[in-house]
């Protein structure tokens, strides 16, 4: 990513955006550029004066935009790889927590069955049913569900937040080096890029590690070591 941006900056120093090449047919311009890209430096150097100058001017005029496009393509590839690798990692982490989530769900189901059966009995006493239960494991199960259960759209945000330090190494340079513009329909995206450029911070490994440690779910110990019982009364 860094090399792609450096290439664009080097080509952009020629100031070709201000050149007026409208008199040159586009097909001829592209032919000169194709030759310049395919040929060795020595082959370009061996051209006659006017031909060499025309080839170099065409190359300097066209290549900055090509380099910008290539930088965007590299950015797309890098972000795609980050998203795929993060998604794979989160899926594995999610699979490791399913056992605890299943155990919590089974406990909560048992409580619901006991409470609903009591509620369905006209003479049933829900308070007495709860008093006869050891509700500690159920509290722990509810806490486990709170920690591990995810809304449908939570994963993508967590996935990118976990790779913040990696993205922060190249995204500020991309936004600083390339100037983005759009049609009226795309202006919200351009505004979002401007706000991102102004607000993104440099990588901070210590903050990153602390944030990741805070995000790691802690499964209550009771889930793995206790089962519901009616032996020990415990009120809410």
N, C-alpha and C positions, 0 to 999 in steps of 0.2 A: 504494500500500500504506500509506504513512504517513498519507494523508488518511483512509483507511477506519478506521484505528486511532484517529485523533484524533476522528473522528465518534463512535465507540463510547465513548471516554472522556468526551466532552462529554455524551452522553446518560446515561451511567452515573452522573454526578455527582448526578442527582436522587434516587438511592437507591431507585428504584422496586422493586428486588428485595424490599424489606421491606414493601411495601404489600400489604394484604389486599383483593383485588378479587374474591373468590370469589362475592360476592352479585350481580355483574354477569354477565348471560348472555354466554358467549364470542362469540356471533354479534353481539350489540350492541357489544361491545368492538371487534371487528374492523371493524364498520361505521364507528365513530367514527375509528378509525385510518386507514381508507381515505380518509375525507373529509379528515382532517387532512393526509395526504400529497399529496392531489390539489389541495387548495384553496390559494389564495394566502394569505399572512399577513394581508392586509387582510380577506379573507373570514372568517377565523377570528376576527379582532378584532371584526368586526361582529356576531358571535353574541351572543345574550342571555347574561347572567351565568352561569346554571347550565349552559347548553348549552356555552358557551365553556370553562368549568372542566372539564366532563366530557370534552370533546374533547381538551383539553391533558393531562389526567390519563391518558386512554387512550393518547395518543401517547407520553407519557413512560414509561408502563408497558410497552408492547409494543416500542417501537423499539430499546431497547438490545440485545435478542436479535436483532432483524432486522439491526442494524448489525454485531453479532458474526458472524452468518451471512454477511453481505456481505464482511466482512474475510477470512473463511476462503475465500470464493469468489475474491476478488482474489488471495489467496496461491496458490490452486490454479492460477489463470490465469498468474501470474507464474512459478511453478515450471515449469508446462508449457511456457511460452515459452523459459525458460532451458534446459530439457532438450532441446527441439527444436532450438534454435539451436546448442547445444553438440554435439548429435549430428550435425548437418549439418557443423559445423566439423571434428569428429573424423573423419567419413567422408571429407571432402576431404583431410585430412592423411594418412589411411590410404591413400588412393588414390595420393598422391604418393610413398609409400614402397614401393609394390608392386613397382616396377621394381627397386629394390635388393634386396628380399626374393626376387624371382624369380631375380635373378642369383646370389644366395647359394645358393638351393635347387638351381640347375643345377650349380654347382660341387660342392656336397656330394653330389649324385646321381652325378656323374662319379667322385668318389672312391669312393663306395660300390660302383659297378659294378666299378671296378678291383680293389678289395679283395675283393669277393664272388667275382669270377671267379678270382682267385688262390686263394681259400679252397676253391673248388670243384675245383680241380686238385690231385690227390693229391700231385703233386710241386711244387706251387707254394710259393713262399717269400714270405709276407706282408711280412716285414721288408725283404726285398730290394725288393719293390714300393714300399714306403713310402720307402725310401732313394733310389729313383730319381725320386721326385716332389719338386717344390718345394711344400712344405706350407704356406708362408706364406699364399697366397690362401685355403686351406681354413680356416686359423685365423681369418682375417678374415671368411670367410663364416659360420662358427659364431658369431662375435661379432655379426655383423649380425642373424642369426636371434634371438639373445638379446635384442637391443635392440628389434627391430621386431615379432617375433611376439607375439601376445596370447592369453591364455586367454579362453574364451568370455565370462566375467563381468567381465573387467578393464575394459572400456570404460566401464561406468556409473560406477564409482568414480572413474576418471580424469576423466570428464566433469564430475561434480559438484565434484571437487577443484579443477578449473580455474576454476570460477565461485565459489570460496569468498568472495572479497571482495564480490561482488555480493550473495550470500545473507546475508552477515554484516551488511549494512546494514539489513536489515529483520527478519530472523528473531529476534534478541534482543528487539526491541520487541514482536513478536507474542507470544512466549512470556511476556513480562513483563506484557502488558496483558490477555490472555485467560486465563481459568482453565479448564483441561481436566479433564474427568472421564469415566468410562466404566463399563461393566458389568465384572464380573470378567474376562471374556474379553479386554477391551481394556486391562487394567491394565499389561501390559508396554509397550504403546505410550505410555501416559501416563508411566510411569517413564522411558522413553527420552527423552521430551520434557523431563522435569525434568532429566535428566543433560545433555542438550544445552544447556538454558538456563544451567546452572551452568558448563559447560565451553567454550562458544563464545567466541572472542576477537573483539575489534574488528578491523575491516579494517586491514591493514598493507601499503600498496602496495609498499614495498621488499621485504618478505619474499615477497610474492606474485610479484614480478618474478623474484627469485632462484630461487624454487621452480620457476617455469615454465621458466627457463633450464636448470635441472638436469634437468627432465623431457624436454627436447627431445632426441630420439635423434640420435646422431652416427654416421653410417655410415662404417665404415672406408674409408679412401681406396683401399686395394688392390682393393676390389671393382670399382670403376669403371675401373681402369687396368691390371689384370693378368689373365692367363689361366693356367690350369694348364699346366705344362710338365714334361717329364721330362729337361730339360737340366741342371738345377742340383740336385744332391743336397742334402737338408736333413733332418736327423733331428728326431724329436719331442724 
